[in-house]
Every structure is written in C-alpha cells, then in structure tokens.
Amino acid sequence: MSEPPRQGKRAAFRRWRGDRPFWGGLLLALGGAEVLLTMKASMKVVLHMGMQGLAGYLLPALMLLLGLLILFNPAQRLFYSITGVVLSMGTWATSNLGGFMIGLLLGVVGSCLSFGWLPDQEPRVSRRKRRRQARALQQPAAEALQ
C-alpha cells in the first residue's frame, strides 16, 4: 500500500491548526520550556531553598502544561490563557527573571494570543487564492472590452 500524498497530511494539519489557538498555545508551551531549561539548580539545592526553589520549577512546568492544554482542549482557552499570564508573570520572581525575560515574554504573548482567538471567524484566504480570484474577475472584463 502506498502512503497518501504529503499534501493530504499537510491540509489535515492546517485544518486541525485552524480549529484552535495554535500559535498562542505553542508560544506559551515554548515559554514554559525555555524557563525550565534555564533553571540549572540541582534537586538538593531546590529542596534546601524550600518553597521558593520548588516554585521555580512548578510555574514553568504549569506553563508548559497550559500551553499543551490550549492546543488540545481549546474550549477552555480563556481560563488557561488567564492562568498562563499569571504564571508567566510569576516566573519573574521565581525563575531567573522569567528565563532571562525570553520565557516570560513568550508566555505572556502566547497567553494573550490564546485569549484573543475567536473560533467562529472566517478562515483567512491566502494571497495566492486572492490573486487567482482577482485574475479570474479581470479576464472576462478585459475580453468584453475587446
């Protein structure tokens, strides 16, 4: 049996991506992952520091989880995105200034994109399709003038 064409898989992914706040969830998850990766303390140090050290790992892990939840359960995106902003801002105090500001900014921007996403908007038409439609409308008009 042969594999279906790549275009079919790509179109299916584009449909799936269009039904959810994809970029917002992805940026929030990437922000959480970036903050987690900038944390270099061993578990002994974290346990010795107490709750502050634990929060340094807990907040970005929850950011990563919320980003994935936005991707796979977009119906609850409002709650997830508000919680994501709060957690992202919390990493400023707990995790190396929010992963050296990069993770904090990724988390805040991703949460804002998820919060503002509207599921009932018309899909955007690509430039290529708009050009084809414009050419199709211009050709009968040009033929009528000749």
GUVOFI-827637 format. One record per atom (N, C-alpha, C, O): residue in one letter; atom name; x, y, z. Coordinates in nm, 3 decimals, padded with zeros to 5 digits. Each point is the difference from the previous one (the first is absolute). Example, Ala and Ser with C-alpha at 12.3 -4.5 7.8 and 13.67 -1.06 7.14 Angstrom:
BEGIN
   dovex   miti        c1        c2        c3
       A      N    01.319   -00.569    00.780
       A     CA   -00.089    00.119    00.000
       A      C    00.090    00.120    00.000
       A      O    00.104   -00.002    00.066
       S      N   -00.139    00.107   -00.138
       S     CA    00.082    00.119    00.006
       S      C   -00.077    00.109    00.073
       S      O    00.051    00.111    00.017
END
This chain:
BEGIN
   dovex   miti        c1        c2        c3
       M      N    00.082   -00.118    00.000
       M     CA   -00.082    00.118    00.000
       M      C    00.087    00.125    00.000
       M      O    00.099    00.006    00.072
       S      N   -00.135    00.090   -00.150
       S     CA    00.078    00.122   -00.004
       S      C   -00.053    00.101    00.101
       S      O   -00.117   -00.003    00.041
       E      N    00.206    00.091   -00.004
       E     CA   -00.034    00.104    00.097
       E      C   -00.086    00.107   -00.068
       E      O    00.018    00.028   -00.118
       P      N   -00.111    00.033    00.192
       P     CA   -00.075    00.110   -00.061
       P      C    00.093    00.117   -00.029
       P      O    00.104    00.012    00.065
       P      N   -00.138    00.071   -00.158
       P     CA    00.090    00.111   -00.034
       P      C    00.022    00.094    00.117
       P      O   -00.084    00.013    00.088
       R      N    00.201    00.052   -00.089
       R     CA    00.035    00.093    00.108
       R      C   -00.099    00.115    00.008
       R      O   -00.026    00.052    00.108
       Q      N   -00.027   -00.014   -00.219
       Q     CA   -00.092    00.112   -00.001
       Q      C   -00.122   -00.031    00.086
       Q      O   -00.055    00.091    00.063
       G      N    00.010   -00.216   -00.060
       G     CA   -00.114   -00.037    00.083
       G      C    00.030    00.014    00.148
       G      O   -00.083    00.049    00.077
       K      N    00.202   -00.091   -00.036
       K     CA    00.040    00.014    00.139
       K      C    00.015    00.146    00.039
       K      O   -00.040    00.042    00.108
       R      N    00.098    00.033   -00.200
       R     CA    00.020    00.143    00.028
       R      C   -00.135    00.072    00.010
       R      O   -00.018    00.086    00.086
       A      N   -00.074   -00.120   -00.172
       A     CA   -00.132    00.063    00.004
       A      C   -00.074   -00.040    00.128
       A      O   -00.071    00.082    00.059
       A      N    00.086   -00.207   -00.017
       A     CA   -00.065   -00.043    00.123
       A      C    00.058    00.074    00.121
       A      O   -00.073    00.039    00.091
       F      N    00.206   -00.020   -00.091
       F     CA    00.061    00.075    00.109
       F      C   -00.046    00.144   -00.001
       F      O   -00.026    00.057    00.106
       R      N    00.014    00.004   -00.223
       R     CA   -00.047    00.139   -00.009
       R      C   -00.144    00.013    00.050
       R      O   -00.033    00.099    00.066
       R      N   -00.051   -00.196   -00.096
       R     CA   -00.139    00.002    00.053
       R      C    00.001   -00.012    00.151
       R      O   -00.072    00.072    00.070
       W      N    00.154   -00.165   -00.018
       W     CA    00.009   -00.018    00.146
       W      C    00.051    00.128    00.066
       W      O   -00.053    00.042    00.103
       R      N    00.154    00.018   -00.162
       R     CA    00.059    00.122    00.054
       R      C   -00.099    00.116   -00.005
       R      O    00.001    00.087    00.087
       G      N   -00.087   -00.084   -00.188
       G     CA   -00.097    00.108   -00.014
       G      C   -00.113   -00.006    00.101
       G      O   -00.069    00.100    00.021
       D      N    00.049   -00.214    00.042
       D     CA   -00.109   -00.017    00.096
       D      C    00.040    00.032    00.143
       D      O   -00.077   -00.027    00.092
       R      N    00.192    00.083   -00.071
       R     CA    00.049    00.024    00.136
       R      C    00.100    00.116   -00.002
       R      O    00.052    00.035   -00.105
       P      N   -00.026    00.026    00.221
       P     CA    00.099    00.108    00.006
       P      C    00.142   -00.059   -00.001
       P      O    00.069   -00.002    00.101
       F      N   -00.029   -00.045   -00.217
       F     CA    00.124   -00.077   -00.013
       F      C    00.122    00.079    00.043
       F      O    00.079   -00.047    00.083
       W      N   -00.061    00.168   -00.138
       W     CA    00.122    00.075    00.029
       W      C    00.004    00.045    00.145
       W      O    00.108    00.005    00.060
       G      N   -00.221    00.028   -00.003
       G     CA   -00.002    00.039    00.141
       G      C    00.040   -00.114    00.091
       G      O    00.082    00.018    00.090
       G      N   -00.139   -00.136   -00.113
       G     CA    00.035   -00.116    00.081
       G      C    00.145   -00.041   -00.018
       G      O    00.067   -00.039    00.096
       L      N   -00.020    00.047   -00.220
       L     CA    00.139   -00.036   -00.027
       L      C    00.096    00.096    00.069
       L      O    00.099   -00.043    00.059
       L      N   -00.126    00.173   -00.066
       L     CA    00.089    00.097    00.064
       L      C   -00.001   -00.014    00.151
       L      O    00.105    00.013    00.064
       L      N   -00.221   -00.039   -00.005
       L     CA   -00.007   -00.020    00.145
       L      C    00.079   -00.124    00.041
       L      O    00.073    00.002    00.099
       A      N   -00.087   -00.110   -00.174
       A     CA    00.075   -00.122    00.030
       A      C    00.150    00.022   -00.019
       A      O    00.080   -00.047    00.082
       L      N   -00.041    00.117   -00.186
       L     CA    00.142    00.029   -00.022
       L      C    00.056    00.091    00.109
       L      O    00.114   -00.017    00.042
       G      N   -00.195    00.112    00.005
       G     CA    00.044    00.085    00.110
       G      C    00.026   -00.080    00.126
       G      O    00.100    00.021    00.068
       G      N   -00.191   -00.113   -00.036
       G     CA    00.020   -00.085    00.118
       G      C    00.122   -00.089   -00.015
       G      O    00.075   -00.019    00.095
       A      N   -00.055   -00.036   -00.215
       A     CA    00.116   -00.086   -00.023
       A      C    00.130    00.080    00.011
       A      O    00.099   -00.049    00.053
       E      N   -00.100    00.173   -00.104
       E     CA    00.120    00.082    00.006
       E      C    00.036    00.035    00.145
       E      O    00.117   -00.004    00.037
       V      N   -00.217    00.037    00.043
       V     CA    00.027    00.031    00.140
       V      C    00.051   -00.124    00.072
       V      O    00.092    00.008    00.082
       L      N   -00.151   -00.123   -00.111
       L     CA    00.047   -00.125    00.061
       L      C    00.145   -00.029   -00.038
       L      O    00.078   -00.046    00.083
       L      N   -00.042    00.071   -00.208
       L     CA    00.135   -00.030   -00.045
       L      C    00.104    00.096    00.058
       L      O    00.117   -00.035    00.010
       T      N   -00.158    00.155    00.029
       T     CA    00.096    00.093    00.059
       T      C    00.023   -00.027    00.148
       T      O    00.092    00.056    00.060
       M      N   -00.174   -00.140   -00.001
       M     CA    00.018   -00.035    00.141
       M      C    00.111   -00.105    00.008
       M      O   -00.011   -00.107   -00.062
       K      N    00.116    00.136    00.135
       K     CA    00.115   -00.091    00.005
       K      C    00.025   -00.058    00.139
       K      O    00.096   -00.074    00.018
       A      N   -00.179    00.106    00.078
       A     CA    00.025   -00.047    00.136
       A      C   -00.033   -00.149    00.012
       A      O   -00.094   -00.050   -00.063
       S      N    00.172   -00.020    00.144
       S     CA   -00.028   -00.141    00.023
       S      C   -00.117   -00.013    00.097
       S      O   -00.039    00.097    00.065
       M      N   -00.016   -00.216   -00.055
       M     CA   -00.116   -00.021    00.086
       M      C    00.037    00.020    00.148
       M      O   -00.086    00.041    00.078
       K      N    00.209   -00.069   -00.039
       K     CA    00.042    00.023    00.138
       K      C   -00.008    00.148    00.036
       K      O   -00.046    00.037    00.108
       V      N    00.091    00.047   -00.201
       V     CA   -00.006    00.145    00.023
       V      C   -00.145    00.047    00.005
       V      O   -00.035    00.083    00.083
       V      N   -00.048   -00.135   -00.171
       V     CA   -00.141    00.039   -00.005
       V      C   -00.069   -00.037    00.131
       V      O   -00.074    00.081    00.056
       L      N    00.099   -00.201   -00.007
       L     CA   -00.064   -00.042    00.125
       L      C    00.055    00.080    00.118
       L      O   -00.073    00.027    00.096
       H      N    00.200    00.010   -00.101
       H     CA    00.058    00.078    00.108
       H      C   -00.058    00.142    00.002
       H      O   -00.018    00.058    00.107
       M      N   -00.009   -00.002   -00.225
       M     CA   -00.055    00.135   -00.007
       M      C   -00.146    00.004    00.042
       M      O   -00.051    00.105    00.038
       G      N   -00.016   -00.216   -00.044
       G     CA   -00.139   -00.006    00.045
       G      C   -00.099    00.035   -00.110
       G      O    00.021   -00.032   -00.117
       M      N   -00.128    00.098    00.157
       M     CA   -00.111    00.027   -00.091
       M      C    00.042    00.089   -00.117
       M      O   -00.048   -00.019   -00.111
       Q      N    00.135    00.114    00.135
       Q     CA    00.047    00.088   -00.108
       Q      C    00.071   -00.083   -00.109
       Q      O   -00.021    00.025   -00.119
       G      N    00.102   -00.119    00.158
       G     CA    00.069   -00.084   -00.098
       G      C   -00.096   -00.092   -00.073
       G      O    00.015   -00.023   -00.120
       L      N   -00.113   -00.029    00.190
       L     CA   -00.100   -00.086   -00.063
       L      C   -00.086    00.078   -00.099
       L      O   -00.034   -00.051   -00.107
       A      N   -00.001    00.173    00.143
       A     CA   -00.081    00.082   -00.090
       A      C    00.075    00.032   -00.128
       A      O   -00.062    00.019   -00.104
       G      N    00.194   -00.013    00.111
       G     CA    00.079    00.026   -00.120
       G      C   -00.016   -00.108   -00.104
       G      O    00.015    00.027   -00.119
       Y      N   -00.044   -00.148    00.160
       Y     CA   -00.025   -00.109   -00.094
       Y      C   -00.148   -00.022   -00.024
       Y      O   -00.039   -00.044   -00.109
       L      N   -00.043    00.073    00.207
       L     CA   -00.144   -00.025   -00.012
       L      C   -00.067    00.096   -00.098
       L      O   -00.080   -00.044   -00.082
       L      N    00.111    00.172    00.089
       L     CA   -00.065    00.096   -00.088
       L      C    00.028   -00.026   -00.148
       L      O   -00.095   -00.003   -00.079
       P      N    00.221   -00.015    00.037
       P     CA    00.020   -00.028   -00.142
       P      C   -00.056   -00.135   -00.045
       P      O   -00.042   -00.015   -00.115
       A      N    00.041   -00.083    00.205
       A     CA   -00.061   -00.129   -00.036
       A      C   -00.150    00.018   -00.024
       A      O   -00.055   -00.061   -00.092
       L      N   -00.010    00.142    00.173
       L     CA   -00.142    00.027   -00.020
       L      C   -00.022    00.082   -00.127
       L      O   -00.101   -00.018   -00.069
       M      N    00.194    00.109    00.037
       M     CA   -00.011    00.075   -00.126
       M      C    00.005   -00.095   -00.120
       M      O   -00.077    00.013   -00.094
       L      N    00.168   -00.108    00.099
       L     CA    00.011   -00.099   -00.106
       L      C   -00.128   -00.082   -00.012
       L      O   -00.049   -00.024   -00.110
       L      N   -00.004   -00.017    00.224
       L     CA   -00.124   -00.078    00.001
       L      C   -00.117    00.082   -00.054
       L      O   -00.080   -00.052   -00.078
       L      N    00.069    00.177    00.117
       L     CA   -00.109    00.085   -00.049
       L      C    00.011    00.022   -00.150
       L      O   -00.102    00.003   -00.070
       G      N    00.223    00.013    00.019
       G     CA    00.018    00.014   -00.144
       G      C   -00.051   -00.123   -00.075
       G      O   -00.065    00.013   -00.104
       L      N    00.095   -00.130    00.155
       L     CA   -00.048   -00.124   -00.062
       L      C   -00.152   -00.013    00.014
       L      O   -00.067   -00.047   -00.092
       L      N    00.014    00.088    00.206
       L     CA   -00.145   -00.006    00.018
       L      C   -00.072    00.095   -00.096
       L      O   -00.108   -00.032   -00.050
       I      N    00.166    00.148    00.025
       I     CA   -00.060    00.092   -00.097
       I      C   -00.002   -00.064   -00.138
       I      O   -00.097    00.017   -00.075
       L      N    00.202   -00.090    00.041
       L     CA    00.005   -00.065   -00.131
       L      C   -00.101   -00.114   -00.013
       L      O   -00.062   -00.016   -00.105
       F      N    00.046   -00.061    00.209
       F     CA   -00.083   -00.120   -00.011
       F      C   -00.138    00.013    00.063
       F      O   -00.082   -00.090   -00.017
       N      N    00.054    00.198    00.088
       N     CA   -00.133    00.025    00.055
       N      C   -00.032    00.149   -00.014
       N      O   -00.007    00.071    00.101
       P      N   -00.014   -00.024   -00.224
       P     CA   -00.016    00.144   -00.021
       P      C   -00.130    00.057    00.057
       P      O   -00.014    00.122    00.007
       A      N   -00.080   -00.205    00.032
       A     CA   -00.126    00.051    00.055
       A      C    00.022    00.075    00.130
       A      O   -00.077    00.090    00.033
       Q      N    00.180   -00.125    00.043
       Q     CA    00.028    00.064    00.128
       Q      C    00.114    00.100   -00.009
       Q      O    00.068    00.027    00.099
       R      N   -00.045    00.028   -00.218
       R     CA    00.116    00.085   -00.023
       R      C    00.000    00.126    00.085
       R      O    00.107    00.050    00.035
       L      N   -00.224    00.003    00.000
       L     CA   -00.003    00.124    00.079
       L      C    00.060   -00.022    00.139
       L      O    00.083    00.079    00.045
       F      N   -00.125   -00.185    00.021
       F     CA    00.055   -00.031    00.133
       F      C    00.149   -00.030   -00.009
       F      O    00.079    00.049    00.081
       Y      N   -00.041   -00.129   -00.180
       Y     CA    00.140   -00.038   -00.014
       Y      C    00.087    00.121   -00.031
       Y      O    00.111    00.011    00.052
       S      N   -00.160    00.080   -00.135
       S     CA    00.083    00.114   -00.037
       S      C    00.014    00.100    00.114
       S      O    00.107    00.058    00.018
       I      N   -00.212   -00.037    00.060
       I     CA    00.011    00.089    00.116
       I      C    00.097   -00.059    00.102
       I      O    00.084    00.071    00.055
       T      N   -00.097   -00.199   -00.031
       T     CA    00.092   -00.067    00.092
       T      C    00.143    00.004   -00.055
       T      O    00.095    00.015    00.077
       G      N   -00.081   -00.029   -00.207
       G     CA    00.132    00.005   -00.062
       G      C    00.068    00.136    00.017
       G      O    00.121    00.006    00.021
       V      N   -00.197    00.103   -00.031
       V     CA    00.058    00.133    00.021
       V      C    00.047    00.015    00.143
       V      O    00.109    00.051    00.026
       V      N   -00.192   -00.096    00.069
       V     CA    00.037    00.012    00.141
       V      C    00.125   -00.082    00.030
       V      O    00.090    00.048    00.069
       L      N   -00.083   -00.169   -00.121
       L     CA    00.119   -00.083    00.022
       L      C    00.123    00.059   -00.068
       L      O    00.109   -00.004    00.056
       S      N   -00.128    00.057   -00.176
       S     CA    00.113    00.061   -00.070
       S      C    00.056    00.118    00.078
       S      O    00.121    00.016    00.012
       M      N   -00.210    00.066    00.041
       M     CA    00.046    00.115    00.079
       M      C    00.065   -00.047    00.131
       M      O    00.090    00.065    00.052
       G      N   -00.136   -00.177    00.000
       G     CA    00.059   -00.054    00.122
       G      C    00.142   -00.050   -00.019
       G      O    00.077   -00.004    00.095
       T      N   -00.043   -00.034   -00.217
       T     CA    00.137   -00.048   -00.023
       T      C    00.102    00.112    00.013
       T      O    00.119   -00.027    00.015
       W      N   -00.162    00.151   -00.021
       W     CA    00.092    00.113    00.019
       W      C    00.070   -00.011    00.135
       W      O    00.120    00.023    00.010
       A      N   -00.197   -00.059    00.093
       A     CA    00.055   -00.005    00.135
       A      C    00.059   -00.135    00.036
       A      O    00.084   -00.009    00.090
       T      N   -00.125   -00.097   -00.158
       T     CA    00.040   -00.134    00.043
       T      C    00.103   -00.067   -00.089
       T      O    00.069   -00.092    00.046
       S      N   -00.056    00.133   -00.171
       S     CA    00.081   -00.078   -00.095
       S      C    00.091    00.087   -00.085
       S      O   -00.030    00.023   -00.117
       N      N    00.139    00.024    00.173
       N     CA    00.099    00.075   -00.078
       N      C   -00.061    00.112   -00.082
       N      O    00.024    00.010   -00.120
       L      N   -00.102    00.073    00.183
       L     CA   -00.067    00.112   -00.067
       L      C   -00.080   -00.047   -00.120
       L      O    00.006    00.058   -00.109
       G      N   -00.081   -00.164    00.130
       G     CA   -00.085   -00.051   -00.107
       G      C    00.077   -00.063   -00.113
       G      O   -00.035    00.019   -00.116
       G      N    00.140   -00.092    00.149
       G     CA    00.082   -00.062   -00.105
       G      C    00.071    00.106   -00.081
       G      O    00.002   -00.004   -00.123
       F      N    00.057    00.100    00.194
       F     CA    00.071    00.112   -00.062
       F      C   -00.092    00.077   -00.095
       F      O    00.040    00.040   -00.109
       M      N   -00.163   -00.020    00.152
       M     CA   -00.105    00.076   -00.068
       M      C   -00.054   -00.069   -00.125
       M      O   -00.108    00.036   -00.046
       I      N    00.177   -00.131   -00.010
       I     CA   -00.045   -00.062   -00.125
       I      C   -00.123   -00.088    00.027
       I      O   -00.101    00.012   -00.069
       G      N    00.110   -00.099    00.168
       G     CA   -00.112   -00.087    00.034
       G      C   -00.120    00.079    00.049
       G      O   -00.115   -00.034   -00.032
       L      N    00.140    00.138    00.109
       L     CA   -00.109    00.083    00.050
       L      C   -00.074    00.065   -00.117
       L      O   -00.123   -00.003   -00.005
       L      N    00.197    00.060   -00.089
       L     CA   -00.064    00.066   -00.115
       L      C   -00.072   -00.100   -00.090
       L      O   -00.110    00.028   -00.049
       L      N    00.171   -00.143    00.026
       L     CA   -00.067   -00.103   -00.080
       L      C   -00.131   -00.044    00.066
       L      O   -00.101   -00.017   -00.068
       G      N    00.105   -00.001    00.201
       G     CA   -00.120   -00.041    00.071
       G      C   -00.110    00.105   -00.002
       G      O   -00.117   -00.033   -00.020
       V      N    00.154    00.158    00.040
       V     CA   -00.101    00.107    00.000
       V      C   -00.059    00.018   -00.139
       V      O   -00.122    00.012   -00.015
       V      N    00.206   -00.009   -00.087
       V     CA   -00.050    00.018   -00.137
       V      C   -00.087   -00.118   -00.041
       V      O   -00.106    00.019   -00.060
       G      N    00.150   -00.141    00.092
       G     CA   -00.080   -00.117   -00.034
       G      C   -00.134   -00.002    00.072
       G      O   -00.101   -00.037   -00.059
       S      N    00.100    00.077    00.184
       S     CA   -00.125    00.005    00.075
       S      C   -00.094    00.105   -00.057
       S      O   -00.121   -00.022   -00.011
       C      N    00.176    00.136   -00.027
       C     CA   -00.083    00.106   -00.059
       C      C   -00.057   -00.043   -00.135
       C      O   -00.116    00.029   -00.030
       L      N    00.196   -00.097   -00.051
       L     CA   -00.050   -00.050   -00.128
       L      C   -00.112   -00.102    00.021
       L      O   -00.099    00.000   -00.073
       S      N    00.115   -00.086    00.173
       S     CA   -00.103   -00.099    00.028
       S      C   -00.128    00.064    00.051
       S      O   -00.110   -00.043   -00.035
       F      N    00.125    00.146    00.118
       F     CA   -00.117    00.067    00.055
       F      C   -00.078    00.072   -00.110
       F      O   -00.123    00.002    00.002
       G      N    00.193    00.055   -00.098
       G     CA   -00.065    00.077   -00.105
       G      C   -00.050   -00.082   -00.117
       G      O   -00.065    00.054   -00.089
       W      N    00.094   -00.183    00.085
       W     CA   -00.039   -00.083   -00.113
       W      C   -00.150   -00.022    00.000
       W      O   -00.060   -00.027    00.104
       L      N   -00.003    00.040   -00.220
       L     CA   -00.144   -00.022   -00.014
       L      C   -00.023   -00.117   -00.093
       L      O    00.046    00.001   -00.114
       P      N   -00.119   -00.103    00.161
       P     CA   -00.016   -00.120   -00.082
       P      C   -00.094    00.015   -00.118
       P      O    00.005   -00.080   -00.093
       D      N   -00.092    00.180    00.092
       D     CA   -00.101    00.008   -00.104
       D      C    00.034    00.100   -00.111
       D      O   -00.089    00.043   -00.074
       Q      N    00.215   -00.005    00.062
       Q     CA    00.040    00.090   -00.107
       Q      C    00.013   -00.077   -00.130
       Q      O    00.029   -00.120   -00.002
       E      N   -00.051    00.192   -00.106
       E     CA    00.021   -00.059   -00.132
       E      C    00.148   -00.029   -00.019
       E      O    00.084    00.079    00.043
       P      N   -00.050   -00.191   -00.106
       P     CA    00.142   -00.026   -00.025
       P      C    00.057    00.103   -00.096
       P      O   -00.068    00.046   -00.092
       R      N    00.194   -00.011    00.114
       R     CA    00.066    00.097   -00.086
       R      C    00.031   -00.063   -00.135
       R      O    00.035   -00.117   -00.008
       V      N   -00.050    00.196   -00.095
       V     CA    00.029   -00.046   -00.135
       V      C    00.145    00.037   -00.031
       V      O    00.043    00.112    00.025
       S      N    00.031   -00.206   -00.080
       S     CA    00.141    00.025   -00.029
       S      C    00.014    00.101   -00.114
       S      O   -00.093    00.020   -00.079
       R      N    00.208    00.041    00.072
       R     CA    00.027    00.096   -00.107
       R      C   -00.013   -00.063   -00.137
       R      O   -00.051    00.061   -00.094
       R      N    00.097   -00.184    00.084
       R     CA   -00.005   -00.070   -00.127
       R      C   -00.145   -00.015   -00.048
       R      O   -00.030    00.021   -00.117
       K      N   -00.060   -00.058    00.209
       K     CA   -00.140   -00.016   -00.038
       K      C   -00.063    00.135   -00.035
       K      O   -00.081    00.009   -00.092
       R      N    00.118    00.096    00.167
       R     CA   -00.055    00.133   -00.031
       R      C    00.045    00.046   -00.138
       R      O   -00.078    00.058   -00.075
       R      N    00.206   -00.084    00.040
       R     CA    00.050    00.037   -00.133
       R      C   -00.073   -00.075   -00.110
       R      O   -00.035    00.058   -00.102
       R      N    00.013   -00.188    00.122
       R     CA   -00.072   -00.079   -00.100
       R      C   -00.141    00.052   -00.019
       R      O   -00.049    00.010   -00.113
       Q      N   -00.017    00.024    00.225
       Q     CA   -00.137    00.052   -00.011
       Q      C   -00.001    00.134   -00.073
       Q      O   -00.089    00.026   -00.081
       A      N    00.188    00.059    00.109
       A     CA    00.006    00.130   -00.066
       A      C    00.026   -00.017   -00.149
       A      O   -00.060    00.070   -00.082
       R      N    00.149   -00.162    00.046
       R     CA    00.028   -00.024   -00.142
       R      C   -00.123   -00.055   -00.071
       R      O   -00.030    00.038   -00.113
       A      N   -00.042   -00.129    00.180
       A     CA   -00.120   -00.058   -00.059
       A      C   -00.106    00.107   -00.024
       A      O   -00.074   -00.007   -00.098
       L      N    00.065    00.104    00.187
       L     CA   -00.096    00.108   -00.019
       L      C    00.044    00.098   -00.107
       L      O   -00.085    00.058   -00.067
       Q      N    00.215   -00.038    00.048
       Q     CA    00.051    00.096   -00.097
       Q      C   -00.005   -00.055   -00.142
       Q      O   -00.019    00.078   -00.094
       Q      N    00.035   -00.206    00.075
       Q     CA    00.005   -00.057   -00.133
       Q      C   -00.133    00.018   -00.078
       Q      O    00.004    00.041   -00.116
       P      N   -00.121   -00.069    00.176
       P     CA   -00.124    00.023   -00.076
       P      C   -00.021    00.148   -00.031
       P      O   -00.053    00.033   -00.106
       A      N    00.094    00.056    00.195
       A     CA   -00.015    00.142   -00.026
       A      C    00.090    00.044   -00.114
       A      O   -00.040    00.080   -00.083
       A      N    00.163   -00.132    00.080
       A     CA    00.093    00.036   -00.109
       A      C   -00.049   -00.055   -00.134
       A      O    00.015    00.065   -00.103
       E      N   -00.073   -00.185    00.104
       E     CA   -00.052   -00.060   -00.125
       E      C   -00.122    00.076   -00.048
       E      O   -00.021    00.011   -00.121
       A      N   -00.059    00.042    00.211
       A     CA   -00.119    00.074   -00.039
       A      C    00.038    00.133   -00.066
       A      O   -00.073    00.048   -00.086
       L      N    00.185    00.012    00.126
       L     CA    00.043    00.126   -00.059
       L      C    00.055   -00.018   -00.140
       L      O   -00.001    00.096   -00.078
       Q      N    00.049   -00.213    00.042
       Q     CA    00.059   -00.021   -00.132
       Q      C   -00.100   -00.023   -00.104
       Q      O    00.035   -00.019   -00.116
END
